Amino acid sequence: MKVHLRQRQQTKKGNISLFLEIYKGTTITSDGKVKNLRDYEYLNLYLIDKPITPIERQQNKDILKLAESIKAKRELEIKNGHYGFTSEFKQSTNFIEYFTELMNKRSQTKGNFGNWYSTLKHLKEFAGSKITLREIDQKFCESFKNYLEKKAKKTSGQLLSSASVSSYFSKFRACLNEAVKDKIIFSNPAIDVSSPRIIENQREYLTLDEVRAIVKAECRYEVLKRAFLFSCLTGLRWSDIQNLKWSQVQNTNEGWRITFHQQKTKGLQYLDISEQARTYLGEKGNPDERVFIGLKYSSYMNVELSKWMMRAGITKNITFHCGRHTFAVLQLTLGTEIFTLSKLLGHEHLKTTQIYAKIIDEKKREAVNKIPDINL
């Protein structure tokens, strides 16, 4: 790392501006080219262009001497690890390993660990398993954001939701903030990168009458029918239902309860379920057996779910996850307050649950507008 004293002609005033050019080494860009890393510090010191009098020449000498002393001071600060620059050794830190270390510190944090884990997976897919903190600049941050928005996919093969993109990029930015605090880098290169915009998609759900209709309708796969109706009555996700084992189902003095780690957030949850929901679990099996044996994520299961809905006279685009939405909307419609619903759904933040409150507000507006014109 070197410091150079540079001069630049100022056309308006005719003076010469003095500034420091701080060379910080090189990096390899995403397209394989070598890029020089430089910082600039303008000193607010000016030389008189083409001095004429002895006073002007002496003034230039004094200003140059002052500039040289500032340069020497910066060189000493850099050597001692100050002035916003860290050692080459620290900047050579493997970012993936650094991110992994921070992720592991969050292993006991409900919900948070799962998001950090998913972010790490996408980081590796984007940049590989070895990239130094020196290589992460604003262009890298912009490219990673673009990757999350347009290329990164879920395990199902679908693109990430806008909420997931926003969450993963915030974890990436948070890691860089930690690197600043640890004095590995001077500033966060993602600070000027705009956060991904969250787009709220329409959430399909079933009304109580529609749930009653699918109970009566035929479904080719009995396990699919039981599992979907169980989701409507509990709000559990597909992944948690698919992996549910009998050892996680307990009959307590207060009633039936499921104790499990959410597949999405890894958080431990205690969920009380109704007697009605318990009937859809079927006959109790061995503790290590899955409750819904034969339930698989597949195209033929998805096709049958659509056919089942059509047999019940439902034309909505219903996926398995709509069972969770159905539970949330039914609970709010029947008077459950939103904080309790948030706990039942296992949401980490109340604002996630408030999306369902918006649906209820829309239904209320529809209801009040149903009254015909009374001025006829």
Secondary structure per residue as TSV (DSSP state, phi and psi in degrees):
chain	resnum	aa	ss	phi	psi
A	1	M	-	360.0	126.6
A	2	K	E	-127.2	152.8
A	3	V	E	-119.2	129.0
A	4	H	E	-120.9	139.5
A	5	L	E	-90.1	121.2
A	6	R	E	-117.7	158.5
A	7	Q	E	-123.2	145.0
A	8	R	E	-139.1	128.2
A	9	Q	E	-67.7	132.8
A	10	Q	-	-102.5	112.0
A	11	T	T	-69.1	-35.3
A	12	K	T	-70.1	-48.6
A	13	K	T	-96.5	-12.2
A	14	G	-	79.0	6.3
A	15	N	E	-94.3	174.5
A	16	I	E	-116.2	121.0
A	17	S	E	-84.4	139.3
A	18	L	E	-105.6	136.3
A	19	F	E	-149.3	160.6
A	20	L	E	-100.1	134.1
A	21	E	E	-108.2	118.1
A	22	I	E	-108.0	109.5
A	23	Y	E	-85.9	123.0
A	24	K	E	-111.8	11.6
A	25	G	E	106.0	-159.2
A	26	T	E	-131.5	164.0
A	27	T	E	-142.6	163.7
A	28	I	E	-102.6	123.3
A	29	T	-	-75.8	172.0
A	30	S	T	-63.4	-23.7
A	31	D	T	-96.4	14.2
A	32	G	S	85.7	9.1
A	33	K	-	-95.5	151.9
A	34	V	E	-83.6	129.1
A	35	K	E	-121.8	128.1
A	36	N	E	-76.1	140.3
A	37	L	E	-106.7	116.2
A	38	R	E	-133.5	148.3
A	39	D	E	-122.8	155.7
A	40	Y	E	-128.5	139.3
A	41	E	E	-128.4	113.3
A	42	Y	E	-85.0	132.8
A	43	L	E	-95.1	-6.5
A	44	N	E	57.5	34.8
A	45	L	E	-118.4	139.0
A	46	Y	E	-134.9	137.9
A	47	L	E	-96.3	148.4
A	48	I	E	-80.1	123.9
A	49	D	S	-72.4	127.3
A	50	K	S	55.5	64.2
A	51	P	-	-62.3	144.4
A	52	I	-	-110.4	-49.8
A	53	T	S	-86.4	157.7
A	54	P	H	-57.9	-33.6
A	55	I	H	-65.4	-41.9
A	56	E	H	-66.4	-39.6
A	57	R	H	-66.2	-40.4
A	58	Q	H	-65.8	-37.4
A	59	Q	H	-62.3	-41.5
A	60	N	H	-63.3	-40.0
A	61	K	H	-62.8	-43.3
A	62	D	H	-64.1	-41.7
A	63	I	H	-66.6	-41.7
A	64	L	H	-63.3	-39.2
A	65	K	H	-62.8	-41.4
A	66	L	H	-64.7	-42.6
A	67	A	H	-63.0	-40.3
A	68	E	H	-64.9	-35.0
A	69	S	H	-69.8	-36.8
A	70	I	H	-65.7	-41.1
A	71	K	H	-59.5	-46.1
A	72	A	H	-62.4	-38.4
A	73	K	H	-64.2	-42.9
A	74	R	H	-63.4	-40.2
A	75	E	H	-62.0	-39.9
A	76	L	H	-68.4	-40.9
A	77	E	H	-62.9	-41.9
A	78	I	H	-65.3	-41.2
A	79	K	H	-61.6	-34.6
A	80	N	T	-91.1	6.1
A	81	G	T	82.8	18.1
A	82	H	-	-104.1	-163.5
A	83	Y	T	56.7	34.1
A	84	G	T	77.4	6.8
A	85	F	-	-121.4	138.6
A	86	T	-	-107.7	174.3
A	87	S	-	-67.4	156.2
A	88	E	H	-58.8	-34.3
A	89	F	H	-61.0	-45.5
A	90	K	H	-66.3	-41.1
A	91	Q	H	-68.2	-16.3
A	92	S	T	-86.3	3.3
A	93	T	-	-56.4	134.2
A	94	N	B	-70.0	116.0
A	95	F	H	-62.7	-37.3
A	96	I	H	-63.9	-41.9
A	97	E	H	-67.3	-38.7
A	98	Y	H	-64.0	-43.6
A	99	F	H	-62.4	-43.2
A	100	T	H	-60.8	-40.4
A	101	E	H	-62.4	-44.2
A	102	L	H	-66.3	-37.4
A	103	M	H	-61.5	-45.3
A	104	N	H	-63.7	-27.7
A	105	K	T	-67.9	-17.8
A	106	R	T	-102.3	13.7
A	107	S	T	-63.3	-22.5
A	108	Q	T	-98.1	0.9
A	109	T	S	-90.0	122.6
A	110	K	T	-59.9	126.0
A	111	G	T	82.1	-42.0
A	112	N	H	-66.4	-40.1
A	113	F	H	-59.6	-42.7
A	114	G	H	-59.4	-40.2
A	115	N	H	-68.7	-39.7
A	116	W	H	-65.0	-39.1
A	117	Y	H	-63.6	-44.1
A	118	S	H	-65.9	-38.8
A	119	T	H	-61.8	-42.9
A	120	L	H	-61.1	-42.2
A	121	K	H	-59.3	-44.8
A	122	H	H	-72.1	-32.7
A	123	L	H	-61.7	-43.7
A	124	K	H	-65.1	-39.4
A	125	E	H	-66.2	-32.0
A	126	F	H	-81.5	-45.9
A	127	A	H	-118.0	-2.1
A	128	G	-	86.6	-172.8
A	129	S	S	-97.7	1.4
A	130	K	-	-142.7	110.5
A	131	I	-	-148.5	132.0
A	132	T	B	-83.7	157.6
A	133	L	G	-63.9	-26.7
A	134	R	G	-63.0	-30.1
A	135	E	G	-81.0	-12.5
A	136	I	-	-89.0	103.8
A	137	D	-	-116.6	-173.4
A	138	Q	H	-62.4	-36.3
A	139	K	H	-63.9	-40.4
A	140	F	H	-61.6	-43.4
A	141	C	H	-63.2	-43.2
A	142	E	H	-62.7	-40.3
A	143	S	H	-67.3	-39.0
A	144	F	H	-66.9	-40.5
A	145	K	H	-60.1	-45.2
A	146	N	H	-62.2	-37.3
A	147	Y	H	-63.2	-44.9
A	148	L	H	-62.5	-38.5
A	149	E	H	-75.6	-34.9
A	150	K	H	-118.8	-15.8
A	151	K	T	-126.0	-36.2
A	152	A	-	-62.4	141.5
A	153	K	B	-129.0	156.3
A	154	K	-	-76.3	174.1
A	155	T	T	-64.0	-22.7
A	156	S	T	-78.0	-9.4
A	157	G	S	95.8	-6.0
A	158	Q	-	-84.9	155.9
A	159	L	B	-65.7	155.1
A	160	L	-	-65.5	149.2
A	161	S	-	-71.6	158.4
A	162	S	H	-62.7	-31.9
A	163	A	H	-66.0	-40.7
A	164	S	H	-66.7	-42.1
A	165	V	H	-57.9	-46.9
A	166	S	H	-62.9	-42.3
A	167	S	H	-65.8	-44.9
A	168	Y	H	-67.4	-39.4
A	169	F	H	-68.7	-33.8
A	170	S	H	-65.9	-33.9
A	171	K	H	-68.6	-40.0
A	172	F	H	-60.7	-45.6
A	173	R	H	-65.3	-38.6
A	174	A	H	-63.5	-36.9
A	175	C	H	-64.2	-40.9
A	176	L	H	-67.3	-33.7
A	177	N	H	-62.9	-39.1
A	178	E	H	-64.0	-37.2
A	179	A	H	-64.4	-33.7
A	180	V	H	-67.1	-45.0
A	181	K	H	-62.0	-35.2
A	182	D	T	-81.7	3.8
A	183	K	T	61.0	32.4
A	184	I	S	-86.7	-38.3
A	185	I	S	-128.5	158.4
A	186	F	S	-79.5	-42.5
A	187	S	S	-141.8	160.2
A	188	N	-	-81.8	115.2
A	189	P	T	-67.5	-11.9
A	190	A	T	-94.4	3.8
A	191	I	T	-64.5	-31.2
A	192	D	T	-99.1	7.5
A	193	V	S	-91.2	123.6
A	194	S	-	-65.8	144.8
A	195	S	-	-69.8	142.4
A	196	P	-	-58.7	140.4
A	197	R	-	-83.4	133.6
A	198	I	-	-88.2	124.2
A	199	I	-	-105.7	119.6
A	200	E	-	-80.6	115.2
A	201	N	-	-85.2	153.9
A	202	Q	-	-66.8	132.7
A	203	R	-	-103.2	112.0
A	204	E	-	-77.7	144.8
A	205	Y	-	-153.1	166.6
A	206	L	-	-104.8	143.2
A	207	T	-	-78.6	170.4
A	208	L	H	-60.8	-41.6
A	209	D	H	-63.7	-36.8
A	210	E	H	-69.9	-36.0
A	211	V	H	-63.7	-42.7
A	212	R	H	-62.6	-33.5
A	213	A	H	-68.7	-40.7
A	214	I	H	-74.2	-23.9
A	215	V	H	-62.1	-38.6
A	216	K	H	-82.1	-24.3
A	217	A	S	-76.8	154.5
A	218	E	-	-80.2	138.6
A	219	C	-	-127.7	130.6
A	220	R	S	-60.7	-37.4
A	221	Y	-	-106.3	109.5
A	222	E	H	-60.5	-37.2
A	223	V	H	-68.0	-34.5
A	224	L	H	-66.2	-43.2
A	225	K	H	-62.5	-47.1
A	226	R	H	-62.0	-43.4
A	227	A	H	-66.5	-42.9
A	228	F	H	-66.6	-43.7
A	229	L	H	-66.0	-33.9
A	230	F	H	-63.7	-38.1
A	231	S	H	-65.4	-40.5
A	232	C	H	-62.3	-28.0
A	233	L	H	-96.5	-10.5
A	234	T	H	-128.2	-23.2
A	235	G	-	81.4	9.6
A	236	L	-	-71.8	145.8
A	237	R	-	-75.3	163.5
A	238	W	H	-54.3	-49.7
A	239	S	H	-61.1	-38.1
A	240	D	H	-73.8	-35.1
A	241	I	H	-70.7	-43.6
A	242	Q	H	-62.1	-35.4
A	243	N	T	-95.6	0.3
A	244	L	-	-63.4	130.7
A	245	K	B	-115.5	158.2
A	246	W	G	-64.2	-26.6
A	247	S	G	-64.9	-18.8
A	248	Q	G	-90.8	-4.8
A	249	V	E	-103.2	118.7
A	250	Q	E	-124.1	146.8
A	251	N	E	-105.4	103.6
A	252	T	E	-97.5	177.2
A	253	N	T	-63.3	-28.3
A	254	E	T	-87.7	-10.7
A	255	G	E	133.4	-161.0
A	256	W	E	-85.5	141.9
A	257	R	E	-142.6	145.6
A	258	I	E	-115.5	129.5
A	259	T	E	-115.7	120.2
A	260	F	E	-158.0	162.6
A	261	H	E	-96.3	124.4
A	262	Q	-	-61.4	133.0
A	263	Q	T	-65.3	-34.7
A	264	K	T	-76.5	-46.6
A	265	T	T	-103.2	-13.2
A	266	K	-	68.4	4.6
A	267	G	-	-77.8	143.8
A	268	L	E	-78.0	132.7
A	269	Q	E	-132.9	139.4
A	270	Y	E	-110.2	112.5
A	271	L	E	-119.3	115.4
A	272	D	E	-77.8	136.6
A	273	I	E	-124.4	156.7
A	274	S	-	-80.0	164.7
A	275	E	H	-59.9	-37.9
A	276	Q	H	-61.5	-43.6
A	277	A	H	-65.1	-37.0
A	278	R	H	-60.6	-33.2
A	279	T	H	-63.4	-27.5
A	280	Y	T	-81.5	-4.5
A	281	L	T	-78.2	-24.3
A	282	G	-	84.8	-165.6
A	283	E	S	-73.7	135.7
A	284	K	-	-62.9	135.0
A	285	G	-	-111.5	-165.6
A	286	N	-	-67.7	151.7
A	287	P	T	-54.7	-36.8
A	288	D	T	-90.3	4.4
A	289	E	S	-87.2	146.6
A	290	R	B	-69.9	144.8
A	291	V	S	-71.2	-45.5
A	292	F	S	-103.5	71.7
A	293	I	T	-65.0	131.4
A	294	G	T	96.8	-7.8
A	295	L	-	-78.9	118.0
A	296	K	-	-134.7	148.5
A	297	Y	-	-83.1	111.4
A	298	S	-	-154.4	164.3
A	299	S	H	-65.4	-37.3
A	300	Y	H	-71.0	-30.7
A	301	M	H	-67.8	-41.9
A	302	N	H	-65.2	-40.3
A	303	V	H	-63.6	-42.4
A	304	E	H	-67.2	-34.4
A	305	L	H	-60.3	-43.0
A	306	S	H	-65.2	-42.6
A	307	K	H	-64.7	-38.5
A	308	W	H	-61.1	-43.9
A	309	M	H	-62.9	-42.2
A	310	M	H	-64.6	-37.0
A	311	R	H	-62.7	-27.8
A	312	A	T	-88.4	1.6
A	313	G	T	81.1	20.6
A	314	I	-	-102.9	123.0
A	315	T	-	-102.0	0.3
A	316	K	S	-67.4	156.4
A	317	N	-	-83.5	88.9
A	318	I	-	-98.2	124.1
A	319	T	-	-107.8	173.7
A	320	F	T	-61.1	-36.1
A	321	H	T	-65.0	-19.0
A	322	C	H	-65.7	-19.8
A	323	G	H	-61.4	-39.9
A	324	R	H	-66.0	-42.9
A	325	H	H	-62.7	-40.3
A	326	T	H	-59.8	-46.0
A	327	F	H	-57.7	-46.3
A	328	A	H	-63.2	-46.8
A	329	V	H	-67.1	-41.4
A	330	L	H	-61.8	-42.1
A	331	Q	H	-61.8	-45.7
A	332	L	H	-67.2	-39.5
A	333	T	H	-61.9	-35.7
A	334	L	T	-87.9	5.6
A	335	G	T	104.3	0.7
A	336	T	-	-65.7	129.8
A	337	E	-	-76.3	154.8
A	338	I	H	-65.8	-31.7
A	339	F	H	-65.2	-42.7
A	340	T	H	-63.9	-43.1
A	341	L	H	-61.1	-39.6
A	342	S	H	-58.9	-40.7
A	343	K	H	-68.5	-39.8
A	344	L	H	-64.3	-36.5
A	345	L	H	-81.9	-12.2
A	346	G	T	75.6	25.2
A	347	H	-	-73.7	140.2
A	348	E	S	-79.2	-33.0
A	349	H	S	-123.2	139.3
A	350	L	H	-63.5	-29.8
A	351	K	H	-63.5	-25.5
A	352	T	H	-66.5	-39.2
A	353	T	H	-73.6	-28.0
A	354	Q	H	-64.1	-16.3
A	355	I	H	-59.7	-37.7
A	356	Y	H	-71.0	-30.1
A	357	A	H	-64.5	-32.2
A	358	K	H	-63.6	-37.3
A	359	I	H	-63.1	-43.3
A	360	I	H	-64.1	-39.6
A	361	D	H	-61.0	-40.2
A	362	E	H	-64.0	-40.9
A	363	K	H	-64.7	-36.5
A	364	K	H	-65.0	-41.3
A	365	R	H	-64.4	-39.7
A	366	E	H	-61.7	-39.8
A	367	A	H	-64.7	-45.8
A	368	V	H	-68.9	-23.7
A	369	N	T	-86.8	0.7
A	370	K	T	-79.5	-17.9
A	371	I	S	-68.2	125.4
A	372	P	-	-65.9	165.1
A	373	D	-	-61.6	124.1
A	374	I	T	-90.8	-1.3
A	375	N	T	-94.5	11.1
A	376	L	-	-75.9	360.0
